[in-house]
């Protein structure tokens, strides 16, 4: 936990709101710079380009990324030379498939080999990811890369009718309200982003009306959330007999797959269909659901490969190569997520070209039950910056107690364990144990399950 987080936790609500808005202003200026809006306009224009134009764009962008990687990183200079690969003479994107798939674990061992040696620190920012395995990775991205990633995400939102000035009720994984706070408000308002950020860690039967009243009184028309959290919120609303006085026009979801029972209760309670977006901190793949409900690969953002899962011919690993990040290079990077593909070749009524995904299999989480009976779904945020954890699995077989099974990297230390305990205690009202293991077993589909709960059931 940083000293800034410690100050935030003990500050009164009014100071926390000021801190949130100062940080929000800082992020907004970086994320939505002049360059962002220039990119956004060009990205909107290439949304429905022809297949031939898309292939030319992909080749041009991938070739550029390979040349920069070859000239500026130790790993790719050695890799390209060993395979006799000439990045200056690439004639089709499939040529890079000669290389082995890159894993997060390999990057964790020595991330410096993948970094652009000549990038200036002021031209990049550090971001972190945990993903479905719980393994942490912190790496640099250029400001241009961050701008483009958000421009692609906002293209998806604009296609649904959401504008930059649309207010949003956000249910995310950040600890915006300290866990020890036991009275309202359970949200913080970030005016620059037109966003009311709710704490998913305080949501329960006792608090649901407070959440409901804030959205209802402010007539918020857009909700963005993890599907597990939003379906839980809707089940609590239904149980309490609550319904909004205005229409919730837009429901966007991410970070998890949308399960059928979740979609059903969200639609029944809120009256609108949730539409999902798949994206990662690593800029290697984006999949956006259109207004007709089909999941389109954003082919202009990165080169995405679907590699068959051994023994499961209907399932595919998502492996992606970035076009955008000149600070650290992701080529043939395994996302650890799995999809099934749409078999029909019939073109979507929205008019977009490119491949269509039927279902994203790799982001399905159970929840844990805390001491007070409340449920917490998204748990990967705990490990976002824990780069010395290779894998982790969370298991629960009784309310209020959780076991964390951790596969350590070689550099894992007492300090890492201390940080892990701080993260757990900052976010959850549970008793827990940490057990160190050599490996985490996979599912029959070859997927790592972050959470295994004997208590979880459909809402």
Backbone torsions as a table, in degrees:
resi	resn	phi	psi	omega
1	UNK	NA	130.5	-179.4
2	UNK	-77.9	163.7	178.6
3	UNK	-65.7	-30.5	176.9
4	UNK	-64.8	-40.2	178.9
5	UNK	-66.5	-37.4	179.0
6	UNK	-64.5	-42.0	177.3
7	UNK	-63.6	-43.6	-179.7
8	UNK	-59.1	-43.2	-175.5
9	UNK	-61.8	-34.1	-175.4
10	UNK	-98.3	-0.6	-178.2
11	UNK	-81.3	152.8	174.1
12	UNK	-67.3	162.4	-174.8
13	UNK	-56.0	-41.5	-177.5
14	UNK	-61.9	-37.4	177.7
15	UNK	-71.6	-38.6	177.6
16	UNK	-61.0	-40.0	177.3
17	UNK	-63.1	-39.8	178.1
18	UNK	-64.4	-44.6	178.9
19	UNK	-61.2	-44.2	178.8
20	UNK	-58.9	-41.6	-177.3
21	UNK	-75.6	-32.4	174.6
22	UNK	-66.5	-44.6	177.7
23	UNK	-66.7	-38.5	177.4
24	UNK	-61.1	-40.4	178.1
25	UNK	-64.0	-42.2	179.3
26	UNK	-61.8	-47.0	-179.8
27	UNK	-66.1	-40.6	-178.5
28	UNK	-61.1	-45.0	-178.3
29	UNK	-62.2	-36.3	179.5
30	UNK	-76.9	-44.6	-173.3
31	UNK	-75.7	-36.4	-175.8
32	UNK	-116.9	56.6	178.1
33	UNK	-76.1	179.2	175.6
34	UNK	-57.9	-37.3	179.2
35	UNK	-62.5	-34.8	178.9
36	UNK	-59.3	-49.1	-175.0
37	UNK	-69.6	-30.8	173.6
38	UNK	-66.7	-43.8	176.9
39	UNK	-63.2	-43.4	-177.3
40	UNK	-57.9	-43.7	179.9
41	UNK	-64.3	-41.8	-179.9
42	UNK	-71.9	-35.4	179.2
43	UNK	-67.9	-37.4	175.5
44	UNK	-62.2	-38.1	-178.4
45	UNK	-67.8	-31.4	-177.2
46	UNK	-91.5	10.5	-177.4
47	UNK	-64.0	-34.1	-175.2
48	UNK	-126.1	34.1	177.7
49	UNK	-69.9	163.3	-176.7
50	UNK	-69.2	165.6	-179.9
51	UNK	-62.1	-41.5	179.2
52	UNK	-63.6	-42.9	178.5
53	UNK	-64.1	-37.2	179.5
54	UNK	-66.0	-42.6	179.6
55	UNK	-64.3	-38.6	176.7
56	UNK	-64.9	-41.2	179.2
57	UNK	-64.4	-44.9	179.8
58	UNK	-60.7	-45.6	-178.7
59	UNK	-63.1	-43.9	-179.3
60	UNK	-62.4	-43.9	-176.6
61	UNK	-73.8	-39.7	179.4
62	UNK	-68.2	-40.2	178.7
63	UNK	-60.5	-43.8	178.5
64	UNK	-60.6	-44.5	-178.1
65	UNK	-65.2	-39.7	179.8
66	UNK	-65.6	-39.5	179.2
67	UNK	-64.2	-45.4	-179.8
68	UNK	-64.7	-40.6	178.9
69	UNK	-63.1	-42.4	-179.3
70	UNK	-64.5	-40.0	-175.0
71	UNK	-81.8	-16.3	-169.4
72	UNK	-130.0	0.0	179.8
73	UNK	-130.7	141.6	-178.8
74	UNK	-65.6	-41.4	-175.8
75	UNK	-63.2	-49.2	-174.3
76	UNK	-77.3	-27.7	173.3
77	UNK	-60.9	-47.9	179.2
78	UNK	-67.2	-44.2	-178.2
79	UNK	-62.1	-48.8	-177.8
80	UNK	-62.9	-41.5	179.8
81	UNK	-65.6	-40.8	-179.7
82	UNK	-62.9	-34.7	-178.1
83	UNK	-94.9	2.5	-179.1
84	UNK	62.3	33.7	-175.6
85	UNK	-94.7	123.4	-179.9
86	UNK	-102.5	104.7	-176.2
87	UNK	-67.6	-17.6	-178.8
88	UNK	-79.9	-11.6	-174.7
89	UNK	-122.2	25.4	178.7
90	UNK	-65.5	129.7	-179.9
91	UNK	-111.2	-15.2	175.2
92	UNK	-155.2	151.5	-174.2
93	UNK	-64.8	-27.7	-177.3
94	UNK	-65.7	-14.2	-178.6
95	UNK	-61.1	-29.2	-177.9
96	UNK	-73.6	-9.2	-179.1
97	UNK	-71.8	-1.4	173.4
98	UNK	-70.2	-22.9	-176.3
99	UNK	-82.7	152.4	174.5
100	UNK	-68.0	154.7	177.9
101	UNK	-68.7	136.9	-179.6
102	UNK	-91.6	134.0	-179.8
103	UNK	-109.3	158.1	175.6
104	UNK	-61.6	-37.2	-179.3
105	UNK	-60.6	-38.5	178.8
106	UNK	-67.5	-38.7	178.3
107	UNK	-67.5	-35.6	179.9
108	UNK	-60.9	-33.8	-175.9
109	UNK	-60.4	-42.8	179.3
110	UNK	-159.6	83.7	-174.7
111	UNK	-68.0	-20.2	-178.1
112	UNK	-61.1	-27.4	-179.4
113	UNK	-66.5	-23.3	-175.6
114	UNK	-96.4	-7.7	-174.8
115	UNK	-85.0	142.7	173.7
116	UNK	-64.7	113.6	-175.6
117	UNK	-65.5	-19.6	-173.6
118	UNK	-109.0	6.5	179.1
119	UNK	-77.1	138.2	177.2
120	UNK	-83.7	140.4	-177.2
121	UNK	-58.9	-35.2	-178.0
122	UNK	-69.5	-13.9	-179.7
123	UNK	-94.9	3.7	-178.8
124	UNK	-138.8	165.1	176.1
125	UNK	-130.6	153.3	178.5
126	UNK	-92.6	134.2	174.7
127	UNK	-131.3	162.9	-178.5
128	UNK	-128.1	156.8	178.1
129	UNK	-145.6	151.4	174.0
130	UNK	-117.8	-45.9	178.5
131	UNK	74.1	-170.4	-173.1
132	UNK	-79.3	-11.4	177.9
133	UNK	-93.1	-14.7	-176.2
134	UNK	85.0	-2.7	-179.9
135	UNK	-75.3	129.2	-178.1
136	UNK	-87.8	148.0	175.9
137	UNK	-148.2	125.4	176.4
138	UNK	-114.8	128.1	-174.5
139	UNK	-151.4	160.7	179.5
140	UNK	-88.0	145.8	169.1
141	UNK	-129.1	147.2	175.9
142	UNK	-71.8	157.5	178.3
143	UNK	-64.3	-32.9	177.6
144	UNK	-66.0	-38.0	177.6
145	UNK	-63.9	-46.0	178.8
146	UNK	-61.9	-40.7	178.1
147	UNK	-60.3	-45.2	-177.5
148	UNK	-68.8	-38.8	179.1
149	UNK	-60.3	-44.4	179.2
150	UNK	-71.6	-29.6	176.6
151	UNK	-66.3	-39.4	176.9
152	UNK	-66.6	-41.3	178.2
153	UNK	-64.8	-37.9	179.2
154	UNK	-75.6	-23.9	172.8
155	UNK	-62.4	-44.3	176.8
156	UNK	-58.1	-44.1	-179.1
157	UNK	-67.9	-42.9	178.8
158	UNK	-62.0	-37.8	178.5
159	UNK	-62.4	-23.7	178.3
160	UNK	-88.7	-10.5	179.5
161	UNK	108.3	2.1	-179.2
162	UNK	-83.5	132.8	179.0
163	UNK	-107.7	167.8	-178.4
164	UNK	-65.0	-22.8	-179.3
165	UNK	-98.2	10.4	177.6
166	UNK	-78.2	124.4	178.7
167	UNK	-72.3	143.8	-173.9
168	UNK	-128.1	136.7	168.0
169	UNK	-95.2	115.5	-173.0
170	UNK	-110.8	125.5	174.4
171	UNK	-110.2	93.6	-176.2
172	UNK	-116.0	-171.5	-174.6
173	UNK	-95.5	-6.9	-179.2
174	UNK	-71.5	148.0	-179.9
175	UNK	-86.5	81.5	-179.3
176	UNK	-80.2	-22.1	177.5
177	UNK	-121.9	121.6	179.7
178	UNK	-54.6	140.8	-174.5
179	UNK	-59.7	-32.6	-176.6
180	UNK	-75.0	-11.4	177.5
181	UNK	-70.2	125.0	-176.1
182	UNK	-120.8	22.6	174.6
183	UNK	-145.9	157.3	-178.4
184	UNK	-62.5	160.8	3.8
185	UNK	-84.3	147.2	178.2
186	UNK	-102.6	31.4	179.6
187	UNK	-146.8	164.9	171.3
188	UNK	-133.8	141.4	-176.2
189	UNK	-102.4	125.6	179.3
190	UNK	-112.2	100.8	-168.4
191	UNK	-69.2	-36.5	-178.0
192	UNK	-61.1	-35.0	180.0
193	UNK	-94.0	-0.1	-175.8
194	UNK	51.1	53.2	-172.2
195	UNK	-136.4	133.1	170.2
196	UNK	-105.1	112.5	-176.4
197	UNK	-94.8	118.9	-178.8
198	UNK	-98.2	149.3	175.1
199	UNK	-84.4	118.1	176.5
200	UNK	-75.9	-15.5	-176.3
201	UNK	-78.7	-13.8	-179.4
202	UNK	-107.5	-1.6	-176.0
203	UNK	-70.8	125.5	-178.9
204	UNK	-161.5	178.2	177.5
205	UNK	-59.7	-34.4	-177.5
206	UNK	-75.6	-25.8	-173.9
207	UNK	-106.9	-10.4	-170.8
208	UNK	-58.2	-35.0	-178.6
209	UNK	-65.9	-34.7	176.6
210	UNK	-62.5	-44.9	177.0
211	UNK	-60.8	-48.0	-179.0
212	UNK	-58.1	-46.3	-176.2
213	UNK	-62.4	-38.3	-179.8
214	UNK	-63.3	-45.4	179.6
215	UNK	-67.5	-42.9	-177.4
216	UNK	-67.8	-46.6	-177.0
217	UNK	-66.3	-31.9	-179.9
218	UNK	-91.8	0.4	179.4
219	UNK	50.5	45.7	179.4
220	UNK	-69.6	127.1	-176.1
221	UNK	-101.6	-8.0	-177.4
222	UNK	-126.9	126.2	174.5
223	UNK	-117.6	128.9	174.5
224	UNK	-119.5	128.7	-172.0
225	UNK	-161.2	164.7	164.7
226	UNK	-71.7	135.9	-176.4
227	UNK	-59.7	-34.8	179.5
228	UNK	-66.0	-41.0	179.1
229	UNK	-67.5	-44.1	-177.9
230	UNK	-67.5	-38.6	178.5
231	UNK	-66.7	-34.7	175.9
232	UNK	-66.0	-44.7	176.3
233	UNK	-57.5	-44.0	-179.4
234	UNK	-66.9	-37.8	178.6
235	UNK	-66.3	-35.6	176.6
236	UNK	-69.1	-39.5	175.9
237	UNK	-59.9	-46.1	-178.9
238	UNK	-61.4	-44.0	-179.5
239	UNK	-64.0	-34.7	-178.5
240	UNK	-87.0	-3.0	179.4
241	UNK	70.9	34.3	-177.7
242	UNK	-99.7	141.5	173.8
243	UNK	-148.3	140.5	-176.3
244	UNK	-70.7	146.4	178.8
245	UNK	-81.2	-12.5	178.4
246	UNK	-124.2	168.5	-178.7
247	UNK	-85.5	132.9	169.2
248	UNK	-83.8	104.4	-173.1
249	UNK	-77.5	-36.4	-171.8
250	UNK	-129.1	130.9	174.3
251	UNK	-129.3	113.1	178.0
252	UNK	-115.7	142.7	-176.4
253	UNK	-134.5	157.0	177.8
254	UNK	-160.9	-179.9	176.4
255	UNK	76.7	-24.9	178.7
256	UNK	-134.3	163.4	167.1
257	UNK	-72.4	149.7	174.8
258	UNK	-91.3	116.0	-179.0
259	UNK	-88.0	151.3	-176.3
260	UNK	-54.1	-43.1	-177.6
261	UNK	-69.2	-29.0	176.9
262	UNK	-69.8	-46.3	179.0
263	UNK	-59.2	-39.8	-177.6
264	UNK	-63.7	-48.5	-176.6
265	UNK	-72.2	-34.5	177.1
266	UNK	-62.5	-45.5	179.8
267	UNK	-66.8	-43.0	-178.6
268	UNK	-63.2	-36.6	-176.4
269	UNK	-87.1	-41.2	-174.3
270	UNK	-98.6	-18.5	174.9
271	UNK	81.4	7.5	177.2
272	UNK	-133.7	151.0	179.5
273	UNK	-80.4	130.0	173.5
274	UNK	-73.8	135.3	178.3
275	UNK	-118.7	134.1	-169.8
276	UNK	-106.4	158.6	176.7
277	UNK	-134.5	133.6	176.5
278	UNK	-105.5	122.0	175.4
279	UNK	-152.1	164.3	-179.1
280	UNK	-133.4	161.3	170.5
281	UNK	-62.0	-41.9	173.2
282	UNK	-68.5	124.5	-172.3
283	UNK	-81.9	60.2	-173.4
284	UNK	-115.6	-9.7	-179.1
285	UNK	-164.2	141.2	171.2
286	UNK	-139.3	135.7	176.5
287	UNK	-132.5	123.8	-173.8
288	UNK	-121.5	135.1	178.5
289	UNK	-86.0	129.4	-177.8
290	UNK	-87.3	177.6	-177.7
291	UNK	-64.2	-15.5	178.0
292	UNK	-96.6	5.1	173.4
293	UNK	87.3	9.8	-178.5
294	UNK	-101.7	143.2	-175.5
295	UNK	-92.4	109.1	-176.0
296	UNK	-100.7	133.6	171.7
297	UNK	-71.1	128.5	175.5
298	UNK	-79.4	84.7	-171.6
299	UNK	-65.7	-22.2	-178.0
300	UNK	-80.4	-13.4	-174.4
301	UNK	-88.6	-36.4	-177.2
302	UNK	-160.2	167.7	175.4
303	UNK	-95.4	112.2	-174.8
304	UNK	-106.4	128.0	174.3
305	UNK	-108.6	143.0	173.3
306	UNK	-112.2	106.0	-174.6
307	UNK	-102.6	124.5	-175.9
308	UNK	-56.1	138.6	174.3
309	UNK	-77.6	129.3	-178.2
310	UNK	-59.2	125.2	179.4
311	UNK	84.9	-4.3	179.2
312	UNK	-135.1	82.4	-172.6
313	UNK	-63.6	-16.4	-180.0
314	UNK	-90.0	-5.8	-176.5
315	UNK	-114.8	147.1	-175.3
316	UNK	-136.5	137.2	171.3
317	UNK	-73.3	141.1	172.1
318	UNK	-88.9	116.3	176.1
319	UNK	-121.3	126.6	-172.5
320	UNK	-129.6	151.8	175.6
321	UNK	-123.6	124.8	-175.8
322	UNK	-75.0	144.4	171.7
323	UNK	-98.6	-11.0	-157.8
324	UNK	-117.4	-23.5	-169.8
325	UNK	-96.4	103.6	-179.6
326	UNK	-85.7	-0.8	-179.8
327	UNK	-89.5	-34.7	177.6
328	UNK	-149.4	138.1	-167.5
329	UNK	-104.3	126.0	176.3
330	UNK	-111.5	104.0	176.4
331	UNK	-122.9	120.9	-176.4
332	UNK	59.1	52.8	-176.4
333	UNK	-92.0	127.4	180.0
334	UNK	-81.0	117.2	-178.2
335	UNK	-77.9	-14.0	-174.3
336	UNK	68.9	15.9	175.1
337	UNK	-110.5	154.0	-174.3
338	UNK	-128.3	141.4	179.3
339	UNK	-129.5	161.6	161.4
340	UNK	-110.2	150.3	-173.9
341	UNK	-106.4	151.7	175.7
342	UNK	-72.6	123.8	-176.8
343	UNK	-83.6	-26.6	-179.6
344	UNK	-68.8	135.9	178.1
345	UNK	-93.6	5.7	179.3
346	UNK	-67.2	132.5	-175.9
347	UNK	-72.1	141.8	180.0
348	UNK	-68.3	141.9	178.6
349	UNK	-59.1	-19.6	-179.4
350	UNK	-70.1	-17.5	175.8
351	UNK	91.4	0.6	-178.1
352	UNK	-80.8	143.7	175.8
353	UNK	-88.8	-179.3	176.6
354	UNK	95.1	177.3	-174.6
355	UNK	-78.9	154.1	-179.4
356	UNK	-121.8	130.8	179.1
357	UNK	-95.7	135.8	179.1
358	UNK	-81.5	-44.4	-176.2
359	UNK	-155.4	141.7	174.8
360	UNK	-98.7	109.6	-172.0
361	UNK	-85.4	-22.5	-163.3
362	UNK	-87.2	8.9	-173.9
363	UNK	-132.3	52.9	-177.6
364	UNK	-113.9	116.1	-175.0
365	UNK	-114.9	144.8	164.6
366	UNK	-85.1	177.0	176.5
367	UNK	-113.6	167.8	169.5
368	UNK	-113.3	153.0	179.8
369	UNK	-106.7	126.6	-178.0
370	UNK	-84.4	177.2	-178.0
371	UNK	-58.9	-34.2	-177.8
372	UNK	-87.0	4.8	178.5
373	UNK	91.0	-8.8	179.1
374	UNK	-73.7	157.9	-175.3
375	UNK	-111.2	141.1	175.3
376	UNK	-123.8	130.3	-174.9
377	UNK	-102.4	-68.8	-175.9
378	UNK	-71.1	120.2	-174.4
379	UNK	-121.4	-9.3	-176.2
380	UNK	-65.5	-22.8	-178.5
381	UNK	-60.0	-24.4	179.5
382	UNK	-57.3	-36.7	-169.7
383	UNK	-101.7	11.0	-170.9
384	UNK	-55.5	-40.4	-177.2
385	UNK	-110.0	14.2	-176.8
386	UNK	-93.4	82.1	-171.4
387	UNK	-74.3	-10.7	-179.5
388	UNK	-100.0	14.2	170.9
389	UNK	-106.7	125.5	-179.6
390	UNK	-82.3	-46.9	178.2
391	UNK	-149.3	158.7	175.5
392	UNK	-149.8	150.7	174.4
393	UNK	-137.5	139.8	-176.8
394	UNK	-111.3	124.9	-178.6
395	UNK	-124.8	141.9	178.0
396	UNK	-141.3	130.3	175.4
397	UNK	-125.9	0.2	172.0
398	UNK	-149.8	149.0	-175.9
399	UNK	-59.2	136.7	173.6
400	UNK	83.4	-3.7	179.7
401	UNK	-131.2	132.8	-176.6
402	UNK	-134.6	141.8	174.2
403	UNK	-110.4	128.9	176.9
404	UNK	-103.0	115.1	176.3
405	UNK	-95.8	120.0	-170.3
406	UNK	-120.1	129.6	169.8
407	UNK	-99.5	116.3	-174.0
408	UNK	-87.3	146.8	166.2
409	UNK	-80.4	169.4	-177.3
410	UNK	-61.3	-30.5	-174.8
411	UNK	-89.6	2.0	-179.9
412	UNK	-60.2	136.3	-174.8
413	UNK	-138.0	179.9	176.1
414	UNK	-58.5	-36.5	-179.7
415	UNK	-63.1	-37.2	177.2
416	UNK	-64.9	-41.5	178.1
417	UNK	-63.7	-39.3	178.5
418	UNK	-61.8	-44.0	179.1
419	UNK	-64.7	-42.2	178.9
420	UNK	-59.1	-45.6	179.1
421	UNK	-62.6	-40.3	178.2
422	UNK	-62.2	-42.9	179.7
423	UNK	-63.5	-43.8	179.8
424	UNK	-62.5	-48.3	-175.9
425	UNK	-71.4	-23.5	178.4
426	UNK	-75.6	-27.3	-170.6
427	UNK	-106.9	-29.1	-168.5
428	UNK	-125.2	146.8	173.6
429	UNK	-99.9	76.9	-176.1
430	UNK	-143.2	161.3	160.8
431	UNK	-94.9	151.2	-173.8
432	UNK	-153.3	164.9	173.0
433	UNK	-135.5	148.9	175.7
434	UNK	-115.0	123.5	177.6
435	UNK	-122.0	134.4	-179.4
436	UNK	-96.4	130.4	-176.6
437	UNK	-130.4	165.2	-179.0
438	UNK	-85.1	-27.3	179.7
439	UNK	-158.5	160.3	176.7
440	UNK	-112.2	129.0	-179.2
441	UNK	-70.3	149.8	-179.6
442	UNK	-102.0	163.7	174.8
443	UNK	-77.4	172.3	178.5
444	UNK	-61.5	-26.0	178.6
445	UNK	-85.1	3.5	178.3
446	UNK	83.0	18.1	-174.9
447	UNK	-106.1	144.8	174.9
448	UNK	-86.6	126.7	175.5
449	UNK	-95.7	120.9	-178.6
450	UNK	-69.4	-40.4	-176.4
451	UNK	-123.1	131.3	171.1
452	UNK	-123.0	115.5	-176.9
453	UNK	-124.7	130.9	175.0
454	UNK	-82.7	-6.4	-176.1
455	UNK	-101.1	-20.0	-172.9
456	UNK	-69.4	139.0	173.5
457	UNK	-149.0	165.4	-177.7
458	UNK	-67.2	144.4	176.0
459	UNK	-76.0	NA	NA
